[in-house]
Amino acid sequence: MSVLLARRGAIAASRPVAEVADFPQLVGATATGAIPVSGSVTVTPPVGAVEWYAVTSGETATITPPSGWTLAGGDVMWGVYVSTSSPGSSWACTGSLAVAVIGLDRATSPDLVFVPGLISPPISVARPTLAVRVLSTEEVSPATVTYPSGSTLGRATVSAGTGETEYRIGVAADAHPDGGVIYGATWGVSNDTDPTRPSLTLTFTSVLPAWVPTDPTPGLAWSEEFNTGALSDLWLPVYWPAGYTNSEEQAYTPRTDNLTLSGTDLKIRALREAYDQDGYSAAFTSGRIISKAAFRLGKFEARIKVPAGKGLWPAFWLAGLSVAGWPADGEIDIMEMVNAMTTQNSTVHGVTTVPDNWQLSKSYTPGGSFADDYHVYQLTWTETQMLFGVDDHVFWTLNKSDVTAPKVWPFDNPQQIILNLAVGGTWPGATDGTTPSVSEMLVDWVHVSDAEVYPNRL
């Protein structure tokens, strides 16, 4: 097991990808409330498991784990313990403590990643990962997570409290269409008198098969015309709360209010509304979709009409399969615009050997506003270069040879297509009274030609 303490987006060590037959199954989950001062508490590990993981958190000077448990990462304030044989059940501490335990039916030896950030529903990644998200209490209200409708097959919730301190845990298992299973154990701590008390999300994610290079499909290799009356099975709608990335103001939802088809257009609608989900509130909602297929090389085109308005941020872009994490997997922003929509921005993101992230970008301002009409935004991606354009006008050629040390070229692996309409955030700035109450990004079609296609990666 490798252990990594990281910020969101930091690089995780790559490891061999498991076969479908190696997917573990969740045996069970148990949890406890608090040891309010000093003492011990019993947490019985799920029976029938082969491997167990325990998440601990609290305001404590010392933790004495039961027999059979080894600290895999973290410290006395928050940590993850692992056991592979006869785990004990009596946890002791000096201070306060809460414990959550999940059991799996086989040994997995996943990478372990500690990531500060918001609670979010678990997603598939292409490597075994045990992710621990560390949150302040101010970010967790309520402490448990309600997963989007249809994503949770089973959940067990335990709540216990002493005085002003309350501990909760929720466990979810989600079947993956490729045969994998996604597990999320979500645990939060709330304490009105101590806002610095941490809380944790433990997400064990089973893996997808490794991608195997295939021959490019000549001509039109993949397409979406948005003419079926409902969002097709080619896409996965994204759900997460406001502020999850780039300080954006919108919550992304899979609702038809935010993602709907009209005629031959997909409408991604940003709405000014009071919205609350899982304890997170937002003043705007919007939509974001990611292709279930991944692609390598080829020509990528989308015919889009963007909306204009203070704080609006539409985008058509590619993100690398999550193998090593962002930015090591690469990001290709074919089209991003903000506010008045007078300038098309294209950017690529990668990683350095330090490690750190790098980006290169080019802007195109032809005059007028792109919001006045539909335009075809384009990327041609080869082994040696990328050409960015709009309406068959190429305004940026990025050569692989231009990316020199310590920068690392991350674009030899497949990427997935993302369409979204963000609101507010670090680039466009905050919304104001002039921001429309309803803004629509209209997507007529998306075409991928002469590309390697890897279906069902989500």
Secondary structure, 3 states (H helix, E strand, C coil): CCEEECCCCCCCCCCCCCCHHHCCCEEEEEECCCCCCEEEEECCCCCCCCEEEEEEECCEEEEECCCCCEEEEECCCEEEEEECCCCCCEEEEEECCEEEEEEECCCCCCEEEEEECCCCCCCCECCCEEEEEEEEHHHCCCCCCCCCCCCCCEEEEEEEEECCEEEEEEEEEEECCCCCEEEEEEEEEEECCCCCCEEEEEEEECECCCCCCCCCEEEEEEEECCCCCCCCCCEEECCECCCCCCCCCEEECCCCCCEEEECCEEEEEEEEEEEEECCEEEEEEECEEEEEEEEECEEEEEEEECCCCCCEEEEEEEEECCCCCCCCCCEEEEEECCCCCCCEEEEEEEEECCCCEEEEEEEECCCCCHHHCCEEEEEEECCCEEEEEECCEEEEEEEHHHCCCCEECCCCCCEEEEEEEEECCCCCCCCCCCCCCEEEEEEEEEEEEEEEEECCCC
